[in-house]
Amino acid sequence: MTTAVQDRDRASIADKYTWNLTDLFPSVDAWRAEKERVAAAVPQVGAWRGRLAQSASDLADALEKRSELRRAVLRLYVYAEMLSDQDTRDSVHQGMTQEMTQLYSALAAGSAYMEPEILRSAGSVEAFLAAEPRLSIYAHELRDIVRRAAHTLSDAEEKLLADLGPLASAPGSIYNILSNADFAYPTVTLADGRSATITHARYTELRASVNRADRQAVQSAYFTALGEFRRTFGTMMDGQVQKVLFFSKARRYGSALEYALDGNNVPTSVYTRLIEGINRSLTHFHRFLQLRKRMLGVDELHYYDLYAPLVPSVETAYTPEQAEQVIVKAVAPLGSDYQAVIARAFNGRWIDMYPTAGKRSGAYSQGACYDVHPYILMNYNGRFDDVSTLAHELGHTMQSYLSNTHQPFPTADYPIFTAEVASTFNEALLLEHMLRTLKDDATRLSLLGQYLEGIQFTVFRQTQFAEFELRMHEMAARGEPITGDALSDIYFDITKRYYGHDAGVCIVDDYIRHEWCFISHFYAEFYVYQYATAFTASEALAARVKAGDADAVRRYLGFLSAGGSKYPIDLLKDAGVDMTTDEPLDLTMQQMVRVMDEMEGILDGRS
C-alpha cells in the first residue's frame, strides 16, 4: 500500500484526501483580484505618520487599519503558499508566494514608523488605553513595544529593516527549492529487488524498514548524497546565520540567541537550562538505546537502527478513516466539542493527506488565515507514526481554531514557544488511548517504545539540534567561517556524544555528519528547542488531564483559546506549568524511567 501511495500523481488522489482551497479563494483569478486590491490599499497604513502621539483615537485608527491589511495579506499568503506546497516544481505558484513575500514586506515597511512613534509617546500609552476602548485588544502589543524600547530603532532604520524582508527569507526559500524540487535524489536497490528513489518522503518511510540492510543502504545513500552538496548547504546556512547576526546587532542585542528569544520575552536561561539538563540526562537516553539494541536483537546498534520498529510483528497499518476514529476517541478527555472539530478537519477537506510528486515534504498545520479554518499538510504512509503525526498536527489545528474563535485578530496568533504544547499533548492522549485499549505484550511494548521514541526524537534529538544551532551562531559571533565541512564536523561531534558512540552505545557512522543538511528548521532561527520544552510542558499538563482533573481540562482549553494574549511563559503558568524551572524536564525523565522499567519487566517475563 505504501509504495503505491508514494508513486501516485496528484491527479489520482481522491478529492476527499486533498485540500479544498476554494474556502480561501474560488480561483487564482479571484486571488489575483484581491491581491491587487490589497496592494493598492497598503499605502493607506502610512496615513497616520506623525499623528500616533496626538490622540488615542488616532492610534486606534492606525492599528485597526494595519490589522485589517495584515488579515487580508495573510489570507492571500496562505493560499499562494499552499498552492506552491502542493507541487514545489510549479514556478507560477512559486511566483505567487514571492509576490506575497514582497507585499508583506511592503506592509511591514509602510507601518514601520508605528513602533518608534509609539515609543516617543511611551508615557501616554497607559492613558490612551484608559481613554479609548478600541485599544483594549492591542494592550498586550502596546505594552510589549514599550518593553522592547531599547531595541527599537528610528523610523528610517525600522523601514530599512522591514525592506530587507524578501532578502532575509532567501536562505530558507533556496533551501526549500533545492531540497524539495531540484535535489538529485539517490536511487538504491532494496533487498526485494525493487529500485527506490530516496526522496524526503521515501527516506522517512524506508528508514523505518524492517529489513536492516535496506535501512543501512537508504540512510547511507541519502546522507552521502546530501554530503556531496555540503558546500552549497553550508553557504545557505551561512547566509541564514549571518542574517540573524545582522538583525541581532542592528537591534542592539547581546547575542543572536537573546535576539531570537526576546520577541516572546523568553529568558535565554530557558534555552541553556534545557541543553544543560539534557546533557545531565544522557544516561537515561543511553539506557533506552541499550533497550532498543536488546529488542532489535542486534550485536551492535547503529544510527540506521533508530527508526526500526521495535516490535516488527505488530500490525500498525491505518487508513485515514481508521486514523480519524482512533484520534477522535483518544481526545475524548477534552470534550465532545473538541472531538467535533477534529471530525470536521477530516471531513471538511482541511487535510492534504498523501505524498505526491513534487509535494512539499514533512507535515504542518497552517492556521494563519483568521477568517477560515486551519489546514494540515501531511505525507501519510499509513503507519502508526503517521497517525501520531496527524494527531500532532491536529493539536496545532485545534489551538489555531480555538484561538481564532475566542480571540480578536490582534491576539489570535499564539507564540511559537507554546505552539508545540498542543501538538504533543494530543500525542500523549493518543498513546494513553492505545495503551488503555490494547493489552497484549507485543502491542504494549510497541506503544511504550513509541512513547520513548517520542522522547528521543522530540526531547533529546531536538535539543541536540538546539545545541548544534547555538554553536553555529556562536561561531558567527566570533567571526569564524561557517562552511559545510566545519558544520559537518561540529554536528558529528555533538551527535556522537548524544548517542554514546565512544562508549559503544550506538555507532554513529561517518555519513551522519551530513544529517544537518536535512533539517529545514535551522532556517527558522532558534526554533527547534521549543519542541523539547513544549514536550516537557505537555507531559506535565497531560498527566493531570489523563488523571481526570476537570479543572486541568478547563485550564488547558483556556490555554488553547488564549492565543497570544500574554507572553508564553505566563500562558503556561496559567495552564499550570513553570518553564523557567527544571521541573517539567525532571518529570519527563521520571516518566521515561517508569516506562523503561515496565518494558524491561515485560521483556524479562517473556524471556
C-alpha positions as CSV (number, residue, x, y, z in Angstrom):
1,M,0.0,0.0,0.0
2,T,2.7,2.5,1.0
3,T,4.7,2.1,-2.2
4,A,1.6,2.7,-4.4
5,V,0.8,5.8,-2.5
6,Q,4.3,7.1,-2.8
7,D,4.2,6.7,-6.6
8,R,0.9,8.5,-7.1
9,D,0.4,11.6,-9.2
10,R,-1.7,14.2,-7.5
11,A,-4.4,13.9,-10.1
12,S,-5.1,10.3,-9.0
13,I,-5.8,11.3,-5.3
14,A,-9.5,11.4,-4.4
15,D,-10.7,14.9,-3.6
16,K,-11.6,14.0,0.0
17,Y,-7.9,13.5,0.7
18,T,-6.9,16.9,-0.7
19,W,-7.3,20.5,0.4
20,N,-10.3,22.5,-0.6
21,L,-8.6,25.8,-1.3
22,T,-11.8,27.3,-2.6
23,D,-12.6,28.0,1.1
24,L,-9.9,30.7,0.8
25,F,-10.4,31.9,-2.8
26,P,-12.7,30.4,-5.6
27,S,-9.9,30.7,-8.1
28,V,-6.4,32.1,-8.8
29,D,-8.1,34.9,-10.7
30,A,-10.1,35.8,-7.6
31,W,-6.9,35.7,-5.6
32,R,-5.2,37.9,-8.1
33,A,-8.0,40.5,-7.9
34,E,-7.9,40.6,-4.1
35,K,-4.1,40.8,-4.2
36,E,-4.3,43.9,-6.4
37,R,-6.9,45.5,-4.2
38,V,-4.9,44.9,-1.0
39,A,-1.6,46.0,-2.7
40,A,-3.3,49.3,-3.7
41,A,-4.6,49.7,-0.1
42,V,-1.2,49.1,1.6
43,P,0.0,52.7,1.4
44,Q,-3.1,53.8,3.5
45,V,-1.3,52.4,6.5
46,G,1.0,55.4,6.4
47,A,-1.8,58.0,6.7
48,W,-1.2,58.4,10.5
49,R,2.5,59.0,10.2
50,G,3.4,61.7,12.8
51,R,0.0,61.6,14.5
52,L,0.1,58.5,16.7
53,A,1.1,60.5,19.8
54,Q,-1.7,63.1,19.3
55,S,-4.7,61.1,20.5
56,A,-5.8,57.7,21.5
57,S,-8.3,57.8,18.6
58,D,-5.6,58.3,16.0
59,L,-3.6,55.4,17.5
60,A,-6.7,53.1,17.4
61,D,-7.5,54.1,13.8
62,A,-3.9,53.3,12.7
63,L,-3.7,50.0,14.5
64,E,-7.1,48.9,13.1
65,K,-6.0,49.7,9.5
66,R,-2.8,47.8,9.9
67,S,-4.7,44.8,11.4
68,E,-7.2,44.9,8.5
69,L,-4.4,44.8,6.0
70,R,-2.4,42.1,7.8
71,R,-5.5,40.0,8.0
72,A,-6.0,40.3,4.2
73,V,-2.4,39.7,3.3
74,L,-2.2,36.6,5.5
75,R,-5.2,35.1,3.7
76,L,-3.5,35.8,0.3
77,Y,-0.2,34.4,1.6
78,V,-1.7,31.2,2.9
79,Y,-3.4,30.5,-0.4
80,A,-0.3,31.1,-2.5
81,E,2.0,29.1,-0.2
82,M,-0.3,26.1,-0.1
83,L,-0.7,26.1,-3.9
84,S,3.1,26.1,-4.1
85,D,3.4,23.3,-1.5
86,Q,1.1,21.0,-3.5
87,D,3.8,21.0,-6.2
88,T,7.0,22.8,-5.5
89,R,8.0,22.4,-9.1
90,D,5.3,24.8,-10.2
91,S,7.0,28.1,-11.0
92,V,3.8,30.1,-11.3
93,H,2.8,29.2,-7.7
94,Q,6.3,29.9,-6.5
95,G,6.0,33.3,-8.1
96,M,2.7,33.9,-6.3
97,T,4.4,33.2,-3.0
98,Q,7.3,35.5,-3.8
99,E,4.7,38.2,-4.6
100,M,3.2,37.8,-1.2
101,T,6.6,38.0,0.5
102,Q,7.1,41.3,-1.2
103,L,3.6,42.5,-0.3
104,Y,4.0,41.5,3.3
105,S,7.4,43.3,3.3
106,A,5.8,46.4,1.8
107,L,3.1,46.4,4.6
108,A,5.8,46.0,7.2
109,A,7.8,48.8,5.7
110,G,4.8,51.1,5.4
111,S,3.9,50.6,9.1
112,A,7.5,50.6,10.4
113,Y,7.0,54.1,11.7
114,M,4.5,52.9,14.3
115,E,6.7,51.4,16.9
116,P,9.2,54.4,17.0
117,E,6.3,56.8,17.3
118,I,4.6,54.8,20.0
119,L,7.8,54.7,21.9
120,R,8.2,58.5,21.7
121,S,4.9,58.7,23.5
122,A,5.5,55.7,25.8
123,G,4.4,57.7,28.8
124,S,1.0,58.2,27.2
125,V,0.3,54.5,26.4
126,E,-1.5,53.7,29.6
127,A,-3.5,56.9,29.4
128,F,-4.5,56.1,25.8
129,L,-5.5,52.6,26.9
130,A,-7.8,54.0,29.6
131,A,-9.3,56.6,27.3
132,E,-10.0,54.5,24.1
133,P,-11.9,51.2,24.4
134,R,-10.9,50.2,20.9
135,L,-7.3,49.9,22.1
136,S,-8.0,47.2,24.6
137,I,-7.3,44.4,22.1
138,Y,-3.9,46.0,21.4
139,A,-3.0,46.4,25.0
140,H,-0.5,43.5,25.1
141,E,1.2,44.6,21.9
142,L,1.5,48.2,23.1
143,R,3.0,47.3,26.4
144,D,5.3,44.9,24.7
145,I,6.5,47.7,22.4
146,V,7.4,49.8,25.5
147,R,9.2,46.8,27.0
148,R,11.4,46.5,23.9
149,A,12.2,50.2,23.7
150,A,16.0,49.6,23.8
151,H,15.8,47.5,20.7
152,T,13.5,49.7,18.6
153,L,15.2,52.0,16.0
154,S,14.4,55.2,14.3
155,D,11.6,55.4,11.7
156,A,14.1,55.2,8.8
157,E,16.1,52.4,10.3
158,E,12.9,50.4,11.1
159,K,11.8,50.8,7.5
160,L,15.2,49.7,6.2
161,L,15.0,46.5,8.3
162,A,11.5,45.9,7.0
163,D,12.6,46.4,3.4
164,L,15.1,43.6,4.0
165,G,12.3,41.1,4.4
166,P,12.5,39.4,0.9
167,L,16.3,39.3,1.1
168,A,16.2,37.8,4.6
169,S,13.9,35.0,3.5
170,A,16.3,33.9,0.7
171,P,18.3,31.2,2.6
172,G,15.1,29.3,3.6
173,S,13.5,29.8,0.2
174,I,16.6,28.5,-1.6
175,Y,16.8,25.5,0.8
176,N,13.1,24.7,0.1
177,I,13.5,24.6,-3.7
178,L,16.9,22.8,-3.6
179,S,15.8,20.1,-1.2
180,N,12.3,19.5,-2.5
181,A,12.4,20.2,-6.2
182,D,16.0,20.4,-7.7
183,F,18.0,17.9,-5.5
184,A,19.2,14.8,-7.3
185,Y,17.7,12.2,-5.1
186,P,19.8,9.0,-4.9
187,T,18.4,5.6,-6.0
188,V,19.0,2.3,-4.2
189,T,18.1,-1.3,-4.9
190,L,16.2,-2.8,-2.0
191,A,16.6,-6.3,-0.7
192,D,13.5,-7.5,-2.6
193,G,15.0,-6.2,-5.9
194,R,12.8,-3.1,-6.1
195,S,14.5,0.2,-7.1
196,A,13.7,3.1,-4.8
197,T,14.4,6.8,-5.4
198,I,15.1,8.3,-1.9
199,T,13.0,11.5,-1.8
200,H,12.4,13.1,1.6
201,A,9.1,11.3,2.0
202,R,10.6,8.0,0.8
203,Y,13.6,8.4,3.2
204,T,11.2,8.9,6.1
205,E,9.3,5.7,5.1
206,L,12.3,3.5,4.4
207,R,14.5,4.4,7.3
208,A,11.9,2.5,9.4
209,S,12.1,-0.6,7.2
210,V,12.1,-4.0,9.0
211,N,15.0,-5.0,6.7
212,R,18.2,-3.9,8.3
213,A,20.2,-3.9,5.1
214,D,17.6,-1.6,3.5
215,R,17.8,0.8,6.4
216,Q,21.6,1.0,6.1
217,A,21.6,1.3,2.3
218,V,18.9,4.0,2.3
219,Q,20.4,6.1,5.1
220,S,23.9,5.8,3.7
221,A,22.8,6.7,0.2
222,Y,20.7,9.6,1.3
223,F,23.1,11.4,3.6
224,T,26.1,10.7,1.3
225,A,24.1,12.4,-1.5
226,L,23.4,15.3,0.8
227,G,27.1,15.5,1.7
228,E,28.0,15.9,-1.9
229,F,26.2,19.3,-1.7
230,R,27.6,20.2,1.8
231,R,29.3,23.2,0.4
232,T,26.1,24.6,-1.1
233,F,24.1,23.7,2.1
234,G,26.9,25.3,4.1
235,T,26.7,28.5,2.1
236,M,23.0,28.7,2.5
237,M,23.3,28.1,6.3
238,D,26.0,30.8,6.5
239,G,23.5,33.2,4.8
240,Q,20.9,32.2,7.4
241,V,23.3,32.6,10.4
242,Q,24.7,35.9,9.1
243,K,21.2,37.2,8.6
244,V,20.3,36.5,12.3
245,L,23.6,38.0,13.4
246,F,22.9,41.2,11.4
247,F,19.5,41.7,12.9
248,S,20.7,41.0,16.4
249,K,23.4,43.6,16.1
250,A,21.1,46.1,14.4
251,R,18.7,45.8,17.2
252,R,21.4,46.1,19.9
253,Y,21.1,42.6,21.4
254,G,24.0,40.9,23.2
255,S,23.7,37.7,21.1
256,A,21.7,36.1,18.3
257,L,20.0,33.9,21.0
258,E,18.9,36.9,23.0
259,Y,17.5,38.5,19.8
260,A,15.6,35.4,18.8
261,L,14.0,34.7,22.2
262,D,13.2,38.2,23.2
263,G,10.3,38.5,20.7
264,N,8.4,36.2,23.0
265,N,10.1,37.5,26.2
266,V,11.6,34.1,26.9
267,P,14.7,34.2,29.1
268,T,17.8,32.8,27.4
269,S,18.3,30.7,30.5
270,V,15.3,28.6,29.4
271,Y,17.3,27.6,26.3
272,T,20.6,27.0,28.1
273,R,18.9,25.2,31.0
274,L,17.4,22.8,28.5
275,I,20.8,21.9,27.0
276,E,22.4,21.5,30.4
277,G,19.5,19.4,31.7
278,I,19.5,17.1,28.7
279,N,23.3,16.6,28.9
280,R,22.8,15.6,32.5
281,S,20.1,13.1,31.4
282,L,22.1,11.3,28.7
283,T,22.4,8.3,30.9
284,H,18.6,7.8,30.7
285,F,18.8,8.2,26.9
286,H,21.7,5.7,26.7
287,R,19.6,3.2,28.7
288,F,16.8,3.5,26.2
289,L,19.3,2.9,23.3
290,Q,20.5,-0.2,25.1
291,L,16.9,-1.3,25.4
292,R,16.4,-0.7,21.7
293,K,19.5,-2.8,21.0
294,R,18.1,-5.6,23.1
295,M,14.7,-5.5,21.4
296,L,16.1,-5.5,17.9
297,G,18.4,-8.4,18.8
298,V,21.5,-6.8,17.2
299,D,25.1,-7.2,18.4
300,E,25.8,-3.6,17.7
301,L,23.3,-0.7,17.5
302,H,23.8,1.7,14.6
303,Y,22.3,5.1,13.9
304,Y,20.4,3.5,11.0
305,D,18.6,1.3,13.6
306,L,17.0,4.2,15.4
307,Y,13.8,4.2,13.3
308,A,13.3,0.4,13.0
309,P,10.1,-0.9,14.6
310,L,10.8,-2.3,18.0
311,V,8.2,-5.0,17.6
312,P,8.0,-5.7,13.8
313,S,5.3,-8.3,14.2
314,V,2.7,-5.8,15.4
315,E,0.4,-4.6,12.6
316,T,0.3,-0.8,12.6
317,A,-1.3,0.0,9.2
318,Y,-4.1,2.5,9.3
319,T,-6.3,4.0,6.6
320,P,-7.1,7.7,7.0
321,E,-10.6,6.7,8.2
322,Q,-9.2,4.4,10.8
323,A,-6.8,7.2,11.9
324,E,-9.8,9.5,12.3
325,Q,-11.7,7.0,14.5
326,V,-8.6,6.4,16.7
327,I,-7.8,10.1,17.2
328,V,-11.4,11.2,17.9
329,K,-11.7,8.6,20.6
330,A,-8.3,9.5,22.0
331,V,-9.1,13.2,22.6
332,A,-12.3,12.4,24.4
333,P,-11.0,13.7,27.7
334,L,-11.1,17.2,26.2
335,G,-14.8,17.0,25.5
336,S,-17.3,16.5,22.7
337,D,-16.8,20.0,21.2
338,Y,-13.1,19.3,20.7
339,Q,-13.9,15.9,19.1
340,A,-16.4,17.5,16.8
341,V,-13.8,20.0,15.3
342,I,-11.3,17.1,14.8
343,A,-14.0,15.3,12.8
344,R,-14.7,18.4,10.7
345,A,-11.0,18.6,9.8
346,F,-11.2,15.1,8.3
347,N,-14.5,15.5,6.6
348,G,-14.2,19.1,5.5
349,R,-11.1,18.7,3.4
350,W,-8.8,20.6,5.8
351,I,-6.1,17.9,5.3
352,D,-3.9,17.2,2.3
353,M,-3.2,13.6,3.1
354,Y,-0.9,11.7,0.7
355,P,2.6,12.3,-0.6
356,T,2.7,13.0,-4.4
357,A,5.2,14.1,-6.9
358,G,6.7,17.5,-6.1
359,K,4.7,18.0,-2.9
360,R,6.5,19.6,0.0
361,S,7.9,17.1,2.4
362,G,7.0,16.7,6.1
363,A,3.9,17.9,7.8
364,Y,2.5,21.2,9.1
365,S,-0.7,22.9,10.3
366,Q,-1.4,26.3,8.8
367,G,-3.7,28.4,11.0
368,A,-2.8,31.9,9.9
369,C,-6.0,32.6,8.0
370,Y,-8.1,34.0,10.7
371,D,-11.4,34.0,8.9
372,V,-11.2,30.5,7.5
373,H,-10.4,27.1,9.2
374,P,-6.8,25.8,9.6
375,Y,-5.3,23.5,7.0
376,I,-2.9,20.5,7.5
377,L,-0.3,19.2,5.1
378,M,0.6,15.5,5.6
379,N,2.7,12.9,3.8
380,Y,0.7,10.0,5.1
381,N,2.1,6.5,4.7
382,G,-0.4,4.5,6.9
383,R,1.9,3.6,9.8
384,F,1.1,4.3,13.4
385,D,3.7,7.0,13.5
386,D,1.8,8.7,10.7
387,V,-1.3,8.6,12.8
388,S,0.7,10.1,15.7
389,T,2.0,12.8,13.3
390,L,-1.6,13.5,12.2
391,A,-2.7,13.8,15.9
392,H,0.3,16.1,16.4
393,E,-0.8,18.4,13.6
394,L,-4.4,18.3,14.7
395,G,-3.2,19.7,18.1
396,H,-1.8,22.7,16.3
397,T,-5.0,23.0,14.3
398,M,-7.1,22.9,17.5
399,Q,-5.0,25.7,19.0
400,S,-5.4,27.8,15.9
401,Y,-9.2,27.1,15.7
402,L,-9.8,27.9,19.3
403,S,-7.6,30.9,19.4
404,N,-9.2,32.3,16.2
405,T,-12.6,31.6,17.6
406,H,-12.1,33.2,21.1
407,Q,-9.6,35.9,20.4
408,P,-9.7,39.1,18.3
409,F,-7.3,39.1,15.3
410,P,-4.6,41.1,17.0
411,T,-4.2,38.5,19.8
412,A,-5.2,35.3,17.9
413,D,-1.7,34.4,16.7
414,Y,-0.1,32.3,19.5
415,P,3.6,32.4,20.2
416,I,5.9,29.7,18.8
417,F,7.0,28.8,22.2
418,T,3.5,27.5,23.1
419,A,2.7,26.0,19.7
420,E,4.2,22.6,20.2
421,V,2.5,22.1,23.6
422,A,-0.9,21.5,21.9
423,S,0.6,19.1,19.4
424,T,2.5,16.9,21.8
425,F,-0.5,17.0,24.2
426,N,-2.6,15.3,21.5
427,E,0.1,12.7,21.0
428,A,0.1,12.0,24.8
429,L,-3.7,11.4,24.7
430,L,-3.3,9.1,21.6
431,L,-0.7,7.0,23.4
432,E,-2.9,6.8,26.6
433,H,-5.9,5.7,24.5
434,M,-3.9,3.0,22.7
435,L,-2.4,1.6,25.9
436,R,-5.8,1.6,27.5
437,T,-7.4,-0.4,24.6
438,L,-4.6,-2.8,23.6
439,K,-3.3,-5.0,26.3
440,D,-1.2,-7.8,24.7
441,D,2.5,-7.7,25.5
442,A,3.7,-7.2,21.9
443,T,1.5,-4.2,21.2
444,R,2.2,-2.7,24.6
445,L,5.9,-3.0,24.0
446,S,5.4,-1.3,20.6
447,L,3.4,1.6,22.1
448,L,5.6,2.1,25.1
449,G,8.6,2.0,22.7
450,Q,7.0,4.7,20.5
451,Y,6.5,6.8,23.6
452,L,10.2,6.5,24.3
453,E,10.9,7.3,20.7
454,G,8.8,10.4,21.1
455,I,11.1,11.5,24.0
456,Q,14.1,10.5,21.9
457,F,13.1,12.5,18.8
458,T,11.3,15.4,20.4
459,V,13.4,16.0,23.6
460,F,16.8,14.6,23.0
461,R,17.1,15.0,19.3
462,Q,15.7,18.5,19.2
463,T,17.9,19.6,22.0
464,Q,20.9,18.0,20.1
465,F,19.8,20.3,17.2
466,A,19.4,23.2,19.5
467,E,23.0,22.8,20.8
468,F,24.3,22.5,17.2
469,E,22.4,25.6,16.2
470,L,23.7,27.6,19.2
471,R,27.3,26.5,18.2
472,M,26.8,27.8,14.7
473,H,25.7,31.2,15.9
474,E,28.5,31.4,18.4
475,M,30.9,30.7,15.6
476,A,29.4,33.6,13.6
477,A,29.7,35.9,16.6
478,R,33.4,35.1,16.9
479,G,33.9,35.8,13.2
480,E,34.8,32.1,12.4
481,P,34.0,30.8,8.9
482,I,30.8,28.8,8.5
483,T,31.4,26.1,5.8
484,G,29.8,22.9,5.1
485,D,32.8,20.9,6.3
486,A,33.0,22.9,9.5
487,L,29.3,22.4,10.2
488,S,29.6,18.7,9.4
489,D,32.4,18.3,11.9
490,I,30.5,20.1,14.7
491,Y,27.4,18.1,14.0
492,F,29.3,14.8,14.0
493,D,30.9,15.5,17.4
494,I,27.7,16.5,19.1
495,T,25.8,13.5,17.6
496,K,28.4,11.1,18.8
497,R,28.2,12.5,22.3
498,Y,24.5,12.3,22.5
499,Y,24.3,8.7,21.2
500,G,27.2,7.4,23.2
501,H,29.3,6.5,20.2
502,D,32.6,6.4,22.0
503,A,31.1,4.2,24.7
504,G,29.7,1.8,22.2
505,V,26.1,2.6,23.0
506,C,25.2,3.5,19.4
507,I,27.6,3.6,16.4
508,V,27.2,6.9,14.5
509,D,28.5,6.2,11.0
510,D,30.6,8.8,9.2
511,Y,28.0,9.8,6.7
512,I,25.7,11.0,9.6
513,R,28.0,14.1,9.8
514,H,25.9,15.4,6.9
515,E,22.5,15.0,8.5
516,W,22.3,18.7,9.4
517,C,21.7,19.4,5.7
518,F,18.4,17.6,6.0
519,I,17.0,19.7,8.8
520,S,14.8,22.5,7.4
521,H,14.0,24.0,10.8
522,F,17.5,25.5,11.0
523,Y,16.2,28.2,8.6
524,A,13.8,29.4,11.4
525,E,16.3,30.7,13.9
526,F,16.3,29.0,17.4
527,Y,13.0,27.2,16.7
528,V,13.8,23.6,17.4
529,Y,14.4,23.9,21.2
530,Q,10.7,24.7,21.5
531,Y,9.8,21.1,20.5
532,A,11.7,19.9,23.6
533,T,10.4,22.5,26.0
534,A,6.8,22.0,24.7
535,F,7.0,18.2,25.1
536,T,8.0,18.5,28.7
537,A,5.3,21.1,29.3
538,S,2.6,18.9,27.7
539,E,3.8,15.9,29.7
540,A,3.1,17.8,32.9
541,L,-0.2,19.2,31.7
542,A,-1.5,15.9,30.1
543,A,-0.8,13.9,33.3
544,R,-3.4,15.9,35.1
545,V,-6.0,15.7,32.3
546,K,-5.4,11.9,32.0
547,A,-6.0,11.6,35.7
548,G,-9.5,13.1,35.3
549,D,-8.8,16.5,36.7
550,A,-11.7,18.6,35.4
551,D,-10.0,21.9,36.4
552,A,-6.9,20.8,34.5
553,V,-9.1,20.3,31.4
554,R,-10.7,23.7,31.8
555,R,-7.3,25.4,32.2
556,Y,-5.9,23.6,29.2
557,L,-8.7,24.5,26.9
558,G,-8.3,28.1,28.2
559,F,-4.7,27.9,27.3
560,L,-5.6,26.8,23.7
561,S,-8.1,29.6,23.4
562,A,-5.7,32.3,24.8
563,G,-3.8,32.9,21.5
564,G,-1.1,35.5,22.1
565,S,-2.9,37.5,24.7
566,K,0.0,37.0,27.1
567,Y,3.7,36.1,27.0
568,P,4.2,32.3,26.5
569,I,5.8,31.8,29.9
570,D,2.8,33.4,31.5
571,L,0.3,31.4,29.4
572,L,1.9,28.2,30.5
573,K,1.9,29.3,34.1
574,D,-1.8,29.9,33.8
575,A,-2.2,26.4,32.4
576,G,-0.2,25.0,35.4
577,V,3.5,24.6,34.4
578,D,6.5,26.8,35.0
579,M,9.1,26.6,32.2
580,T,11.7,28.6,34.0
581,T,12.4,25.7,36.3
582,D,13.8,22.2,35.8
583,E,10.5,20.6,37.0
584,P,9.0,19.8,33.5
585,L,12.2,18.1,32.3
586,D,12.6,16.2,35.6
587,L,9.0,15.0,35.4
588,T,9.5,13.8,31.8
589,M,12.7,11.9,32.8
590,Q,10.9,10.3,35.7
591,Q,8.2,9.1,33.3
592,M,10.8,7.9,30.9
593,V,12.4,5.8,33.6
594,R,9.0,4.3,34.6
595,V,8.2,3.3,31.0
596,M,11.7,1.7,30.6
597,D,11.1,-0.2,33.9
598,E,7.8,-1.6,32.5
599,M,9.2,-2.5,29.2
600,E,12.2,-4.3,30.7
601,G,9.8,-6.1,33.1
602,I,7.7,-7.4,30.1
603,L,10.8,-8.5,28.3
604,D,12.2,-10.3,31.4
605,G,8.8,-12.0,31.8
606,R,8.8,-13.2,28.2
607,S,12.3,-14.4,28.5
